[in-house]
Amino acid sequence: MNKKVITILVLSLFVFSAIGVVGAQDTINVKMSYNGPADVETNAVHEYAVNFKDFVEMGTNGRIQITLYSDSQLGNEEQRMEQTMSGSAKINVASNAGMVSVYPEIYAATIPFMFQSFEAAHNFFDDSVYWEMTTKEFEERTGVALLEAIEEGGFLAFTNDEKEIRSPADFEGLKFRGMDPGQIALYESFGASGTPIPWTELYMALQTGVVDGQMNPPTYIISGSLYEVQDYVTMANIQYSCQWLTINADWLNSLSDEDAYVIRQAAKAANVRNRISVEAKVSERVDFLKESGMQVYYPNQEEMKEFQEIGQPDYIDWINTKIDESYVEKALESAEKANMEAK
C-alpha cells in the first residue's frame, strides 16, 4: 500500500480514537477563515478546511463545531491574523501576506529552488530544525499556534508568451509579474524585469503585453485562465506552494487534553489528505495545459542547478534585509537534510 495512504489511515485512526473519550459537554462553536472560493475542485485550501472540519467534528463527537468562512469573508490577511491573535476568530489559514505581517522570518521557508521533490518539502515542514524553531517562536511572539504548512497547489512554474525557458539566460529582456519584491529580485537575477501586479489584473496585463510572464502552480494557471494568454510553461520547482494553519493558542490550550489532541491530529490528517489530492492532480492539470496549447518543459538536473545557483543568492539577499540571516542558514540546512532524506 502507498506510504501516504498508510499515513492518512493511521492519522485518521488517531483522530477517531478520541471519539467518546469525554462525556457530554456544551457544544463549542468556532470560526475558521481562509482565502478563495468554497470549491474543492479549484481551491485546495477549502478542501483542507472541509476535511479538517469533518475530522474535528467526528473526533470530538460533535463537541466542537466549525463554521467555515471562505473568500476572506472575515477580512483581509492582516485583519484575519489580528482576529486569530485576539481570539475573536479562533482558526485561520493564512497566506504569506498574513504571516509576514507578524512573523517575517517565515520568508526563509520561501527560498526558491530549495526542494527537489514533494517528499523533501514534506520532510521540511513536518520534522526539521527550522520548522521546530519557527512554530515555537511564532507562538511565543503572537500567541497563535502554527500547526501545518498546507499544500495548496504543488510547486510554482514559470509561464510566458515569448519563448520556451530552459535556463536563466532565456529570461533576458522579458518582463514578468512579481507578486512581491522577492520574486522581482529573482527575475532580475536572471536578466528579466519584474513589476508588481494584483492577481485580479494579471490576465489583462498578460493579454495586453504589460508583462510577458508570471509564476504560479498549475492550479492557478488554470483557475485564472492564464493558459489563454500564455504559450510556454517551465516546471522548475520554484517554490513550494503552501498556506499556514494558525489557531489561537489560549483557546487551544483551554480545551480538554482529548479535544486538543483531536485538533492537532485532525490538522495533520487533513494535510496528508490534501497532499495526496493536490499531487495527484498535478499531472492532470499539466495535461490540461498541454491540451490547451501550452508547451510544457521540465528542466533537467543541470538546468535546475543553474536556476538555483543564479536565482537563490539575490532572493536570499532580499530576505536578509527583512530578517536575521541565521533563519536563512537554518532553513537551507534543514532543506538540504530534507532533500537527502527524500532521496
N, C-alpha and C positions, 0 to 999 in steps of 0.2 A: 504493500500500500504506500502511496506517495507520502513523504515525510511531512509535508504541510497538512495533508488531510489528517494524519495521525495527531499532529499538534492541535488542530482545532477540535478534534474529538476529545482529546484529553482536557483541553481548556474548558470545553463545554461541560464535561463531567465535573470539573472543579466548581463551575458556576452552579450547576444544578444540585451539587451535593449539599449546598446550604439551604435548599428548599425545606421548609418545615422545621428548621432548627429552632427558630424563635416563635413563640406563641403569638396570639392575636395582638396587634398593636394598631394605633391610629395610622391611617394612610398618610404618607409623606408625598406631597406634590412638588416637583421641581421643574424648572425650565431648562431647556438645552437649546442654545442658539448656534448658528453657523451660516456660512455663505452659500449661495447657489440655490437652484430650484429644488423643489421636493420631487425629484425624479431620479430613481435608482439607475436608470439607463445612462443618463448624461452627467450625473453628479455623484461621484464616489463618496463624497463626504456625507451626503444624505443617506446613501446605502449604509455607511458606517453607523450613522445615527439611528437608523431603523433597527439594525441588528443589536446595537448597544442597548437601546430601549427595551427590546424584546428580552435580551439576556437578563437585564436588571430586574424587570418586572416578573419574569418567571423565577429567577433566582431568589427573589425576596418574597415570593408568594403574593405579589401584589402590594406589599407594604410600601414600596417606593414606586410611584407613578411619574413617568417623564413625559412632559409635553414638548414637542419639537417645534422650533421656530426657525424655519429656513429663510433664505433670501434676505438675511440681515434684518429681519423684522424688528429686532430689539435694538438696532443701532449699528453704527459703523464699527470698524475693527477696534479703535481706541475706546469707544463707548462700551462695547461689549466686554472688553478686558477690564475696564473700571467696574462694571457691574459684577463681574466674577470676583474681583478683589474685595468689593464691598459686601458681597453675598446677596445682593438683590436678585441676581440670576446666578444659579449655582454652577452650571455646566456650560462651557463654551468651547467650540472648535475654532481656534484662531489660525489665521494665515500668518506669514512672516510679518506683515504690517502690524498686526496686533501684538505679536511677540516682541518685536524690536522696540516698541513704544515703552516697554517696561524692562526688557532684558536684551539689549543689543548683542550680547555675547552669543545669541543663537545664530548670528551671522556666520560663525565659524562652521556651522553644520551645512552651510550652503555653498562651500567652496566648489567650483566646477571641476569636473573630471576626477572626483575624489573616490568614486566607487566603480568597480569593474563589473558589478553584477547586482541583481536584486538581492541575492543572498548576503552579499557583503554589506549592503545598506541595512538589511535586517539585523545583521550582527552588530553593526554600529549603534543602532537605535534600541536594541534590546539589551545589550550587555557590553558596554565599553567604558573605559575610564572617563572619556569626555561626557558621555550620557549620564553616568552616575554623578559626576560633578555638577552638570547642568541642572538635573532635576532637583538636587539638594539645594543649590544656590538659588534657583528660581523660586522655590517655596519659601526659603528664608527671606528673600527680598520682597516678594509680592504677597505672601500669604495664600498662594494658589499652588495646588499640586499639579505638576506636569506629568501625565501618565503615559501618553503614547504619541509617537510620530505617525500620523495616519496616512497611509499610502493613498494618494488621490488621483494618480494618473500615469504612473511609471516615470521614465526619465524624459527630460526635455530634449527636444530635437531642434535643429536649425531648419528654417524654411526660407526660400527666396524665389523670385520670379526672373532671375537673370541668368544663372548658370549653376551647374552642379558643383557643390562644395565638397572637396575631398581632403583639403588641407587648409591650414591657416592662410596660406598665400592666396587662396581663392576668394578671400574676403576683401582684398584690396579694392578700394574705391566704392564699395557698396554701402548703402545706408540701411541701418537696422533700428527697429523699435526696441528701446530698452525699458524694462519695467522699473528699474531702479538704477542709481549711479554705479552699482557693482556690475550690472550687465553692460552698461555703457563702457566701463573700463575694460571689460572682456573684449568687446567688439573692437575697441581702439587698439588693443594689444595685437589684434590680427590685421590691422590696417584699414578697418572699416570705421564708419562714424555711427554714433548712436544718439537717439533722441527720445525723450520720454513721451509716450502717447497712451492715453487711457484705453483700457480694453474696449470700451464702448465705441471708440473712434478708430480702432485698429483696422477693421475691414476696409473702411473708406480710405484710410491712409495708404494701405497696400494697393487698393484698386486705382487710386489716382497717382501713385508713384511718389508720394511724400516720403515713404520709405520703401526699400526693396524687399526687406525680410524681417523676421522676428524669430523668437524661440519659445516653444511650448511643447508639452507632451501631445501625442496624437489625439487624445480625447478632446483637448481644447481646440486643436486644429479643425476637428470635425464639428464640435458644438458651435464654434464661431464661423463655420463655413469658409475658413481661410483657404481651403483647397480650391475654391473657386477663383482665387486671385493669386495663388502661388503655384509654381511649377515644379519646384525641387524641394526635397526633404532629406536631411542628413541625420541619421540616427546615431548621434555622437555621445550618448550617455552623459549629457552635460551636467545636469543637476537632478538629484532625486526629488521627485515632486511629492511633497507631503504637507499636511497641516497638523495642528497640535491640539490634543485633548487636554483641556485645563479644567480643574474643579476647585471650588473654594475649599481650602484646607480645613478651616474651622468647622464647616458643615460636614465634610467627610469624616473628620476625627470625632464629631459628635455622635455619629452613628454607632450602633452596636458593632462589636467586632465582626459578627457574622455578616451584617449588611455591608460594612466597609469592605470586607473580603470579597463579597459578590461584586461590588462596584469595580474593584481593581481587576478581578478575573474577567468580568464582562468586557472591560476595556481591552484586555489582551485578546480575548476570543473574537471580539468583533473586528479587531485589526487583522488577525490572522485570516479571517474570512475575507476581509477587504483585499488583502494581498493576493489571495487566490483569485478573487474575482477580477481585480484590476489587471493582473499579469496575464490571465487567460485571455483578456480582451485585446491585449496589445497587438498581437499578430493579426487578429480580425480587423482592428482599426487601421493598421498599416495596409492590409489588403484593400480596404475601402479607399484609402488614399490613392493606391495604385490604380484601382478601377475608375477613380475619378479623374485620372490623367496625370497624377504627380509621379515624378521619377524619384525613387527611393534609393538612397545609398547608405551602406553600412561601412564605416571606416575600418580598415584592418588594424592590427595591433600597433604597427609602426606609426600609422597616421594618428591613432589615438594618443600615442606617446607624444607626438609633436603638438597636438592640440593642448595637452596637459602642460608640457614644458614651456610653451609660449603664453598660454592663456592664464595659467594659475598665478604666476608672480604678480601681475598687475592687479588682479582681483584681490589677492592677499594684501597687497599694498593699500588698496582702498579699505579693506576690512580693518587693517591695523590703524587707520585713522579714527575708527569707531570704538575699538575695544583694545584691551591689552593683548599683545601678541602671544602671550602664553596660552590663550584659548585656541588660537590658530594652531600652535605647535601641538597642543593636546589633541585637537581634532584630527590633524594629519597623522599623528602617531596612532590614534585609535582606528582611523580609516585603513592605514597600512596593515594593521593587525587583522582587521575585519576582512580585508581582501585576501590575506594569506589563509585565514580560516575557511573562507568560502572556497578556495581552491582545493 
